[in-house]
């Protein structure tokens, strides 16, 4: 399965933008790039996902490199509530074929400084 | 009310005991998952189920078994608990045609 590489930790000032990088150099053509986050003492929470084009939703933006070997999760204005571990995940396999699996790595721990 | 619930939320048990963790969902999703989280290791998939009759092993299924009693219920069992099964366990669900997974609040299991 394709793997992802993320920095162990990052810091951001409150109300500043945050760019969380993820490398996935062995991504296959059918792999989607997902981002989840996990706040302290909670279960993971879906943030965003994409395939080739950049994506925006109410929580964040996802910028995908043209060669798809890296991506960046963008939080436009970090708040204290955004302090969490952020996971970049590749979906391996074909949902329809039933070989679905999400593999979580260690993620990036984001600290937000007031 | 929460869409994905897990019981118990915390459990302390002894080596060799049988224990069951339960997960229920009101989202109407077909797919359900059990993950385990250990400090510094992220989440690892134990089992997943695409419907009541379709159960699949994940990355670390040894020492675990599951039962899908209904679309809404997916239980994880440890037949004979051992200390290295001490971890945080999460249940999740997803729709048939989307990639988004919805997680429960977790069960903290300690095996002494």
Contacts between the chains, C-beta under 8 A, distances in Angstrom:
chain1	res1	chain2	res2	distance
A	32	B	99	5.8
A	34	B	99	6.3
A	36	B	101	7.7
A	42	B	105	6.7
A	42	B	106	7.6
A	43	B	4	7.8
A	43	B	90	5.2
A	43	B	92	7.6
A	43	B	103	3.2
A	43	B	104	5.6
A	43	B	105	5.6
A	43	B	106	5.4
A	44	B	43	6.9
A	44	B	90	7.1
A	44	B	92	7.8
A	44	B	101	7.6
A	44	B	103	4.9
A	45	B	103	7.0
A	46	B	100	4.8
A	46	B	101	6.6
A	46	B	102	7.2
A	49	B	99	5.8
A	49	B	100	7.5
A	87	B	42	6.9
A	87	B	43	7.8
A	91	B	99	5.7
A	95	B	97	7.4
A	95	B	99	7.4
A	98	B	50	6.0
A	98	B	54	7.1
A	98	B	56	7.5
A	100	B	31	7.7
A	100	B	48	7.2
A	100	B	50	7.7
A	101	B	45	6.0
A	101	B	48	7.4
A	101	B	58	6.7
A	101	B	59	7.6
A	102	B	45	7.0
A	102	B	101	6.7
A	103	B	45	7.2
A	103	B	59	7.3
A	104	B	35	7.5
A	104	B	42	4.3
A	104	B	43	3.8
A	104	B	44	7.1
A	105	B	42	5.1
A	106	B	40	6.7
A	106	B	41	7.0
A	106	B	42	4.8
A	107	B	42	6.1
